[in-house]
Amino acid sequence: MDDVVIRPLTALADLRAVETLQREVWGMPDLDVVPTHHLLAAGSAGGVVLGAVDDAGTLVGFCYGFVGLRDGRTLFYSHMAGVAEHWRGREVGFKLKRAQREAALARGLDWMVWTYDPLLAANARFNLHKLGARASRYYVHYYGEMPDELNRGVDSDRLEVDWSLRSQRVDALMCGEMPPPRDDGVDALRLDIPADFDAIRRAEPSRAQAWRLRTRRIDSGDLAALSREVRAIFREAGLVDVQILLSGDLDEYRIEEALGAGAEADAFGVGTALGTSEDAPTMGGVYKIVEDRQGPKIKLSTGKATLPGRKQVWRRPTELGPRDVIALADETAPPGHAPLLVKVMEHGRSIAAESLEQMRARCRAALGALPASFTDLHAVPPSPVALSGRLEALRSAMFQKNETRRRP
């Protein structure tokens, strides 16, 4: 059977089973487990401990929350929710939250809050789309150092969500109906997060921490406008001492431009332009995944969108200069075009056939073949680059797919 029964947990044996499930789900050390006596006391004073029990009477999921007060308003705080690994993906979490909502409504409450890790994509989908909650507050390192296996070694940043228990949207979602569209009245900012942060956290905690620090930053879009919006949010919340630092390929000219555009910044992070000789020159580079074993990938951040899939660039010389076409790697060459990309690394080893001197000579020859307008720093017309039909179709399809996922 794939079904479970959701019921309140009040007996000592049931609450001890909750202790055991906490250790199983999060890998918690004993000192961090919410103990039986705490669960019992909270449950007897307005709190709720709910369990999901299978046909054999085994506890396979639970959620725990309590009544609280914030800014003079009573709320229900959902502190913990967990499901045994072999029962995930079978609607157990949804049934627990639905029952928790009913328990809060029975207590005369219409507002529930809880937190989740902003880098966990599955949790975001569940909380925001499946349940219809709204993420409203971001807390940096909210719980401090956490010693459990899931969170160890990574700062405990959290998003806090508001769940309007009587809203039409939540009512529809709880009944399995199509919800009305969102009307949040706020602008959206895209932020890349990993597809499987848990896997990264288990394999490379240092890389997971780098993701955490990186996603606290706004590094794309109009920095001046965004900094003003962030400052307004801080002021509204009374956070007048919070400092804003802008970074992202900055130098004295871009800083002057940002300040002239009204940027609200207390400091600027200058890296490449400060630590290198710009007239040497330097060449910036970033690593973006465009394809893995599961297929093509695309990034949609403002000003940083990528083209999906492995690619080849084909060039055709003309009297007006080269004409380039970016195509998928397995496409045939367009007539009269020569490939520009050559594999130089494989399985972590260099397989380049040319010597460094040969590479330099080829580079000088290629630059010398370009029209003067292409090497003029102040030339307005950019080098013409086209996309193949297949690549354009793939990009459009993946963009539409991601837009559909973002819609509630």
N, C-alpha and C positions, 0 to 999 in steps of 0.2 A: 504493500500500500504506500502511496505517496502523500497521504494526507496526515495532518496533525490536528490536535485539539489545543486551543488556546484557553488557558484558565489561570486564575490568580494563584500565586504560590504563597502559602502562609505557614505550612507545616515545616518543622525543623528539617526533616529529611529532604524536602524539596529545596529549601534554601541552601542546604549543604551541597546539593547537586548543582546549584547556581555557582557556588565557589569552584567546584570541579570544572564546570564549563568555562569559567573565566580563565583558568589555567590552560585549558585546551585551546581556546580561541586566540588568546593574546600571548600565550607563553608567559604568563605573569608569575613573578616570584611571590612567595606567600605574603610578604609584607605589603604588597600592592593589591592583593585580592580584597574586594569589598566583603567583609566577613558576615557570617550568618546573623550575628546579634545586631549588626547595623541594619541589614535588610529587614529583620524582624521589627526593629524599632521604627524604621521609616514607614513600613507597611501598616503599622498600627496607628500612625499619626498623619494620615492623609496621603502617604506615598503609595505607589503601586509597583508590585513585582509580578510580572506576567511570564508564564512559561508556555513553550510549545512542546507538547508531549506526543510521541509516536504511539503506534498501536501496542507496542510492548511496554508502554509506560515509562519510556526513557526520555529524559529531558534533552531536547535537541536544539533549543533556542530559548532566549529570555530577553526581556527588556525591563529596565528599572528606572523609575523617576519619582519625583516628589514635588509637592506644592511649594512655591516660593513667592517672593515679593521683589519687584524691581520698579524703581521710579514710581512707587505708590500704587502699582498695578499688580494684581495677583496673576501668577503664571504657573504653568506646569513645566518643570525642567526634566527633560528626558536625559538621564546621565549615562546610561549604558544600554547597549543592545548588541547581542551576539548570536550567531548561529553556527552549529557544528559544521565542520568543513563538508562532510558528505551530504548535508542537507541544503547547501547553498544553491541558488538558482532554481529553487522550487517554491517560491512565493512565501516561504516561512517568515522572512523579515517583514514583508508587506502585511501579512496577517497579524503579526505582533504589533506593528505600528497602528494598524486600523483598530485593534482592540485597545491599545493605549489611548488613542483618540477618544474612543467611546467612554473609557474610564475617566478621562479628563472632563469631557462634556457632562458626565453624570455628577461631577463635583462642581458644576456651574462655571467651568473655565472655558475660555474660547481662544487661549493663546498658549502655544507650546514652543519651547526653544530647545535646541541641542547643538552640539558642535560636530564637525567632521574635518578630516584632513583634506585641505584644498588640492592636494596632488593626487588623490585617489579618484580616478575618473569614474569607476563603477559606483562609488559612494555619491559622487556628484549627480550622476544620472538618476540614482535611486531617490535621493533627497529632493532634488529640484524638479525632475520630470515625473517620476513615478508617484511621489507623494504630493507634489505641488507646493513645497516649502520655498522660501525665498532667502537667499544668503544676504545678510545685512551687515555683518561686522567681521573684521579680520583681526585676529589676535596673534601677535608674534610671541613664539615660545610660551604658549599659554599655560601648559602644565609643568613647565620646567623640564629637567631631565627625567626621562621615563625609562625604567630599567627592563620593561617587558621586551620579548623577542621581536615584536612588530615595530616598536618605536625606538629601540635602543640605538644611540649614536647619532640621532637626527633631531634637530630642534622641533619642538612640538607646536608648530604653527597650526592654527585652527580657524575655520570659518564658522560663524554662528548663524544658524538659520532661524527664521520666524515661521511658524506654522499657524495660519489663521484657520482654526478648526471649524468655523461655521461659514467659511467663504464658499461661493458657488463652485469655484474651481476645485477645492478640496472635496466638496460633496460629490462632484461628478467623478473625480478620480477614485474615490473610495467605493463608488458603485460600478466602476469599470466603464464609465461613459466618457465620451469625448468632452474634455473640459473647455470652457470659454477661453479665448486668447488672454494672454497676460496683459495687464495694464499697469506696469510698474512705474511708468513715468520717469525712468532713468535711462541714461545712455549706457551702452555696452562697450566693454573693452576686451578685445581678444587677448588671451594669454595662453601660451603653449604649456601643456603639462604632459608628462610621459604617459604612454598607454598602460604601462604596468609598473607603477612606482614601487609596489611591494617587492617585485622581483629585483629591482635595482637596489632597494634597501637591504634585502637579504644578501645579495651578491657583493655589492660595493657600497658600504655605508658612506664612504667619503664622497662618492659620486651622488648619492641621494642627498647628502647635505649640500652639495653644490647646487643641485636642483632647487632645494629649499631656499637658499640665499638668492639664487637667480630670479626666482619667481616673486620675490618681494619687490623687484624693480620694475619700473616702467621704462623700457628701453626702445620703444618704437612709437611712431605717431608724432604728433605735434607736441614736443616737450614743453614749449611755453604754455600752450593752452591747457595741456594736461596738468602741469604744475599748478596753474591757477585753480583748476577744479579740485585738485587734492588739497590745496591750502584752504579752500572754502569749506571742504568737508571737515578738516581739522578744526577750523574756527567754530563751525557749527557745533562740534562735539566738545568745545572748550579746551582743545589740545593746542594751546597757543605756543607751547615750548617745543613742539615736535619740529625737527629740522628736515628740510627737503634737500636731497643731493641729486643733481642731474649728471648723467654720464652717457657715454656712447659716441666714440670717435670725436670727442670735443677738442678744440684748440681755441686760441684767443679770438679767432674770427667768429666761430660758431657761438662762443660764449657771448660776445658782443651782440651778435644777431639775436640770440635768445633773450637777453636782457632788453634789447630794443623792442622786442615783441611782447614785453611785459611778463617775462617768466618770473615765477615766485620761487626763488632758490636761495638757500643759505650757503651752499657750497657746490663746487663742480668737480667731478672726477675726470682728470686728464691723464690718459695713459700713454698711448702710442706717440702722440705729438710731443710729450714731455720726455719720454725715455729713449727716443730714437732720433736720428738725424733725418728730418723730412726731405732734405735735398739730396740724400744718398742714392735713391730714395728707399722708402719702405713699401711693402705690399701687404695690405690687410687680407685676411682670409678667415672664413668660417666653415664649419663642418655641418652639413645638413644631410639628414637621411632622406634619400629619394626613393629607395626601394629596399625591401628585405625579403626574407623567405616567404612572407605572406603576401607580397605584392607591392605595387607602387605606393608611395607616401607623398603627402603634400602638406606644406605649411601655409597658413593663411593669415599670419600676423600682419598688421598694418605696415605697409612699406617693406615687408620682408617675405612676401609670398614667393613660393618656389614652384618649379615645374616638376611634376612627378615622373618617376621612372628613370631607368638607366638611359643615357642619351649619347648621341654622336653629333658633332658639329661639322657640317659640310660647307666648303667654300668654293665659290666660282669667281675667278678673276674677270673683271670687265674694265672698259676704258675709264669708267667713273670710280673705280675702286672695287674691292671685293664685295660679294654678296653672300651672306651666310645664312644657312638654314639649320635650325636646331631640330633634330628628329630623335625618335626612339632608337635605341642601339641596334635593334634587329630589323630596322627598315633598310630597304635597298637605297643605294646612292642616287640622288637626283642627277639627271644628265649633266655632264660637264663639271661636276663638283668633286673635290678631293677631301678626304677626311682630315680633321685637325687633331682629334683626340687619340692618343696612343697609350695603352696600358703600360705603366712603369713600375707598379707594385702589385704583387700577388702573394697571398698567404703571408703577409708581413715582410716580404723580401723584395729587394729591388731587382727588376728584370729589364731595366733600361738597356737598350743596345748601343746607345750613343755615349760617347765620352762627354765630359763637361765642356771641353773645347768645341766639340761638334755641336752641342746644344747652343752654345753662345753664338757660333757662326750662323746656325740656322735662324736663331732669333734675330740677329742683326739683318740677315737677308730678308726675313719676313717683314720687319719694320721698314726696311728700305723700299720694299715694294708697295707700301701704302701711299696713297696720295697725301700731299702736304696737309690738306684740310683735316685728315684723320689724326695727325700728330700735333695740331694746333690746339693749345690749351684753351683758347677762347672761341673755337669754332662752335657754331650753334647746331648745325645738322649732325645728328648722331649717326654712327655706322648702321646701315640698314640690316636688321636681323629678322628673319621670318621663322615661324613655327610650322612644322609639317602638319598636314591635316590630321594624322593620327594623334600626334602629341596635343594639338589643340582640342581634339575631341576628348582625350583622356583628362586633360585639365578641367574642362567644362563639366564632365561627368563627376569627377571627384569633388569639385566645388559644390555642385548641386547636392551631392550625397551628404557632405558636411553641413550644408545649410539646412537640409531636411532634419538632420540629427539635432541641430540647435533649436529647432522650433519645438515648443512645448506640445 
